[in-house]
Amino acid sequence: MATNITLTMIKPDAVRAGNIGNILKDIEAGGFRIKAMRYYHMSKTVAGRFYEVHAERPFYGELVEFMSSGPIVAAVLEKENAVADFRTLIGATNPKEAAPGTIRAKYATSIGENAVHGSDSDENAALEASFHFASRDMI
């Protein structure tokens, strides 16, 4: 059964490029409501914990390095069928394969620097939201 929340992170590449406002505008235009939002610089330790599910994969170190390379915007988003709808809104991981008009097609530069994170399942959305926010932080 689909839930009504998902987590996104506007990644350091998109923050550096000045695309926070554009991405948030696209998210709101997609029908999502922001329940919680935080702008901060993840340390390598925090990024490592967030992505520990990928610790055995060859890209883990590079991912942690990238995600701790500058500030991010983490946000919990609400909408019916949030995870699936947000995955559609952001597009394919590879921006060259992302549908026109999607966030990654517009703002990502590569597979590694793909502008935004989006939860890949309802279970992960709940875990990821609680990683960044206490329940009292969500309105």
Secondary structure, 3 states (H helix, E strand, C coil): CCCCEEEEEECHHHHHCCCHHHHHHHHHHCCCEEEEEEEECCCHHHHHHHCHHHCCCCCHHHHHHHHCCCCEEEEEEECCCHHHHHHHHHCCCCCCCCCCCCHHHHHCCCCCCCCEEECCCHHHHHHHHHHHCCHHHCC
